[in-house]
């Protein structure tokens, strides 16, 4: 009678495992900065869209009151930017405000980068838009 020894082990060697870990580390080192850059550009695009929504609000305000700075009539209340959903979503990354107090016929909206967005998005800086749709970055 012959005895067969079935002690053959299967699995990965330490070298094979380290090669896989090295490959994953290289892929992560390339992919993560690219992902971060994409996130910064996406936030910038969202801020541009939010400024356009705020500009639409200002145009509706002007249509109702025939001026940008306050409501119609004597002792009118000053215009205030509404708390749109986009402002809440971008709260930690952009501050939306008027560049200066709106006048009767003009305004300039700004999206000022804050925190991580300010440090990672040095190419763009503050986004702006006027009542004449002139945009700046």
C-alpha positions in Angstrom: 0.0 0.0 0.0 1.3 3.4 -1.0 0.6 6.5 1.1 0.2 9.8 -0.8 1.2 12.9 1.1 -1.2 15.7 0.3 0.7 18.4 2.1 1.0 20.7 -1.0 0.0 24.1 0.2 -1.8 26.6 -2.0 -1.9 30.4 -1.6 0.2 33.5 -2.2 3.8 34.0 -1.3 4.9 37.1 0.5 6.7 38.3 -2.6 3.6 38.0 -4.8 1.6 39.9 -2.2 4.2 42.6 -2.0 4.2 43.0 -5.8 0.5 43.5 -5.8 0.7 46.0 -2.9 3.4 47.9 -4.9 1.3 48.0 -8.0 -1.8 49.3 -6.1 0.4 52.0 -4.4 1.7 53.2 -7.8 -1.9 53.4 -9.2 -3.1 55.2 -6.1 -0.2 57.7 -6.3 -1.2 58.6 -9.8 -5.0 58.5 -9.4 -5.5 60.4 -6.1 -4.0 63.8 -7.3 -5.9 63.5 -10.5 -9.1 62.9 -8.5 -8.4 65.9 -6.2 -7.8 68.2 -9.3 -11.2 67.0 -10.7 -13.0 67.8 -7.4 -11.5 71.3 -7.4 -12.7 71.9 -11.0 -16.1 70.5 -10.3 -16.5 72.9 -7.3 -15.4 75.8 -9.5 -18.1 74.9 -12.1 -20.7 74.6 -9.4 -19.8 78.0 -8.0 -20.1 79.5 -11.5 -23.6 78.0 -11.8 -24.5 79.3 -8.4 -23.4 82.9 -9.4 -25.6 82.6 -12.4 -28.6 81.5 -10.2 -27.9 84.5 -8.0 -27.8 86.8 -11.1 -31.1 85.4 -12.1 -32.5 86.3 -8.7 -31.1 89.8 -9.1 -32.8 90.2 -12.5 -36.1 89.0 -11.0 -35.6 91.5 -8.2 -35.0 94.3 -10.7 -38.1 93.3 -12.7 -40.2 93.6 -9.6 -38.6 96.8 -8.1 -37.0 98.5 -11.1 -33.7 98.8 -9.2 -31.1 96.4 -7.8 -30.3 98.0 -4.5 -33.6 98.0 -2.6 -37.3 97.2 -2.8 -39.6 99.8 -4.5 -41.2 102.6 -2.5 -40.0 104.9 0.2 -37.9 103.3 2.9 -37.5 100.1 0.9 -35.5 97.2 2.3 -32.0 96.5 1.0 -31.6 93.5 -1.3 -30.1 90.4 0.3 -28.9 87.3 -1.6 -31.2 84.3 -1.0 -30.0 81.2 0.7 -30.0 78.9 -2.4 -29.3 75.2 -2.1 -26.0 75.7 -4.1 -24.8 78.2 -1.5 -25.3 75.6 1.3 -23.5 72.9 -0.7 -20.5 75.1 -1.4 -20.5 76.8 2.1 -17.1 75.5 3.1 -15.5 76.2 -0.2 -16.9 79.5 -1.5 -18.5 82.6 0.0 -21.1 84.3 -2.2 -21.4 88.1 -1.8 -21.7 91.4 -3.5 -18.3 92.9 -4.5 -19.7 96.3 -3.3 -23.1 97.5 -2.3 -25.5 97.3 -5.3 -26.5 100.6 -6.8 -29.9 101.4 -8.4 -28.6 100.2 -11.8 -25.6 97.9 -11.2 -24.3 95.1 -9.1 -21.3 92.7 -9.0 -21.6 89.2 -7.5 -18.6 87.4 -6.2 -17.7 83.8 -5.3 -14.6 84.0 -3.1 -12.8 80.7 -2.6 -12.3 79.6 1.0 -10.2 76.9 2.8 -9.1 74.0 0.6 -10.6 75.5 -2.5 -8.5 78.7 -2.1 -5.3 76.7 -1.6 -5.8 74.1 -4.4 -7.4 76.4 -7.0 -4.7 79.1 -7.4 -5.3 79.3 -11.2 -8.8 80.7 -10.9 -9.3 82.8 -7.7 -12.4 84.9 -7.2 -15.3 84.4 -9.6 -17.5 87.4 -10.4 -20.4 88.5 -12.6 -22.0 91.9 -13.2 -25.5 92.9 -14.2 -24.2 93.2 -17.8 -23.2 89.5 -17.6 -19.5 90.4 -17.6 -17.6 87.6 -15.9 -14.3 87.6 -14.2 -12.0 85.0 -12.6 
